[in-house]
Amino acid sequence: MKLNTIGLPVEESEVIIVELNVLLSNYQIYYQSLRGLHWNIRGRRFFDLHLKFEELYNDSQLKIDLIAERVLTLGGRPLHTFEDYIKFNQLPVGKNISNDVAGIELIVNSLSQLLKIEREILMKASEINDEGTNSMMSDFIVEQEKTIWMMNAWLEESL
């Protein structure tokens, strides 16, 4: 079995690279949706949500960089064109959303889909003892599960 420079099997690492590039593509779409929410939100919750959406897109931007760097670490090349992002996207796309509930629902739906992709990567990375990818996916998953919980709590608000 041929190993890469960090001691992981090359063939299995290539599978993870493909999956990480899918995740990267989906994060780029999520990031753009968050930017749109930040720019277009209206209503009484504008000030709170405008800041929250900015917090989320800044966090997504950091994750995008981490994912791309992990692809490079594994010996791959990160996708970097909008054509690729659209090709591999599995997320709902937020377009012209100005309603608070619709915006939060988009975030919950997007994060739920990202979790599916991340859990698949986690499983494949575990099979080859790729602790670097495992650790990153675990961190993402824990944070996103909490964000989904909070967003769902916000959606359930009563009078």
C-alpha positions as CSV (number, residue, x, y, z in Angstrom):
1,M,0.0,0.0,0.0
2,K,1.4,3.3,-1.1
3,L,1.4,6.1,1.6
4,N,1.4,9.8,1.1
5,T,3.8,12.2,2.9
6,I,1.7,12.2,6.1
7,G,1.5,8.5,6.3
8,L,-2.1,7.9,4.9
9,P,-2.9,5.5,2.1
10,V,-2.9,7.4,-1.2
11,E,-5.9,5.7,-2.8
12,E,-8.2,6.1,0.2
13,S,-7.0,9.7,0.7
14,E,-8.0,10.5,-2.9
15,V,-11.6,9.4,-2.0
16,I,-11.5,11.8,1.0
17,I,-10.1,14.6,-1.1
18,V,-13.1,14.2,-3.5
19,E,-15.5,14.3,-0.5
20,L,-13.8,17.3,1.0
21,N,-14.1,19.1,-2.3
22,V,-17.8,18.4,-2.4
23,L,-18.0,19.8,1.2
24,L,-15.9,22.8,0.0
25,S,-18.3,23.5,-2.8
26,N,-21.3,23.3,-0.6
27,Y,-19.7,25.6,2.0
28,Q,-19.1,28.1,-0.8
29,I,-22.8,28.1,-1.7
30,Y,-23.8,28.3,2.0
31,Y,-21.4,31.2,2.4
32,Q,-23.0,33.1,-0.5
33,S,-26.5,32.4,0.8
34,L,-25.5,33.8,4.2
35,R,-24.1,36.9,2.5
36,G,-27.4,37.4,0.7
37,L,-29.3,37.0,4.0
38,H,-27.0,39.5,5.7
39,W,-27.6,42.0,2.9
40,N,-31.3,41.5,2.3
41,I,-32.8,40.9,5.8
42,R,-35.7,43.3,6.7
43,G,-38.1,43.7,9.5
44,R,-38.1,44.2,13.3
45,R,-35.3,41.7,13.8
46,F,-33.0,43.3,11.3
47,F,-30.3,44.4,13.7
48,D,-30.0,41.1,15.5
49,L,-30.1,38.9,12.4
50,H,-27.9,41.2,10.3
51,L,-25.2,40.7,12.9
52,K,-25.9,36.9,13.3
53,F,-25.7,36.3,9.6
54,E,-22.4,38.2,9.4
55,E,-21.1,36.0,12.3
56,L,-22.2,32.9,10.4
57,Y,-20.6,33.9,7.1
58,N,-17.4,34.9,8.8
59,D,-17.3,31.5,10.4
60,S,-18.1,29.8,7.1
61,Q,-15.2,31.7,5.4
62,L,-12.8,30.3,8.0
63,K,-14.2,26.7,7.5
64,I,-13.8,27.1,3.7
65,D,-10.1,27.9,4.2
66,L,-9.7,24.9,6.6
67,I,-11.3,22.5,4.2
68,A,-9.2,23.7,1.2
69,E,-6.0,23.5,3.3
70,R,-6.9,19.9,4.4
71,V,-7.4,19.0,0.7
72,L,-3.9,20.3,0.1
73,T,-2.5,18.5,3.1
74,L,-3.9,15.2,1.8
75,G,-2.1,15.9,-1.6
76,G,-5.1,17.1,-3.5
77,R,-6.1,20.4,-5.2
78,P,-9.1,22.3,-3.8
79,L,-11.9,23.3,-6.2
80,H,-12.0,27.0,-6.7
81,T,-14.4,27.9,-9.5
82,F,-18.1,28.8,-9.3
83,E,-18.7,26.2,-12.0
84,D,-17.4,23.5,-9.7
85,Y,-19.3,24.8,-6.7
86,I,-22.6,24.7,-8.6
87,K,-21.8,21.3,-10.0
88,F,-21.3,19.7,-6.6
89,N,-23.8,21.7,-4.7
90,Q,-26.4,19.8,-2.6
91,L,-27.8,22.8,-0.6
92,P,-30.8,24.9,-1.1
93,V,-29.8,28.3,-2.6
94,G,-31.0,31.4,-0.8
95,K,-32.0,34.0,-3.3
96,N,-33.6,37.4,-2.4
97,I,-34.7,36.2,1.1
98,S,-35.6,39.1,3.3
99,N,-38.0,37.4,5.7
100,D,-36.5,36.4,9.1
101,V,-38.2,32.9,9.3
102,A,-37.3,32.0,5.8
103,G,-33.7,33.0,6.4
104,I,-33.4,30.9,9.5
105,E,-35.1,27.9,7.9
106,L,-32.6,28.2,5.0
107,I,-29.7,28.0,7.5
108,V,-31.2,25.0,9.3
109,N,-31.7,23.2,6.0
110,S,-28.3,24.0,4.8
111,L,-26.5,23.0,8.0
112,S,-28.5,19.7,8.1
113,Q,-27.2,18.9,4.6
114,L,-23.7,19.9,5.5
115,L,-23.8,17.6,8.5
116,K,-24.7,14.7,6.2
117,I,-21.7,15.4,4.0
118,E,-19.4,15.8,7.1
119,R,-20.6,12.6,8.7
120,E,-19.8,10.7,5.5
121,I,-16.3,12.2,5.4
122,L,-15.9,11.4,9.1
123,M,-16.7,7.8,8.5
124,K,-14.4,7.4,5.5
125,A,-11.6,9.2,7.3
126,S,-12.0,7.0,10.4
127,E,-11.5,3.9,8.3
128,I,-7.9,5.0,7.4
129,N,-7.1,6.7,10.8
130,D,-7.0,10.1,9.2
131,E,-7.2,12.0,12.5
132,G,-6.6,15.4,11.0
133,T,-9.8,15.1,8.9
134,N,-11.6,13.4,11.7
135,S,-10.8,16.2,14.1
136,M,-11.9,18.9,11.7
137,M,-15.2,17.1,10.9
138,S,-15.9,16.4,14.5
139,D,-15.4,20.1,15.4
140,F,-17.6,21.2,12.5
141,I,-20.3,18.7,13.5
142,V,-20.4,19.7,17.2
143,E,-20.7,23.4,16.3
144,Q,-23.3,22.9,13.6
145,E,-25.5,20.7,15.8
146,K,-25.6,23.4,18.4
147,T,-26.3,26.1,15.8
148,I,-29.2,24.0,14.4
149,W,-30.6,23.6,18.0
150,M,-30.4,27.3,18.6
151,M,-32.0,28.2,15.2
152,N,-34.8,25.7,15.8
153,A,-35.3,27.3,19.3
154,W,-35.6,30.7,17.6
155,L,-38.1,29.3,15.1
156,E,-40.3,27.9,17.9
157,E,-40.7,31.3,19.7
158,S,-44.1,32.1,21.0
159,L,-45.9,35.3,21.8
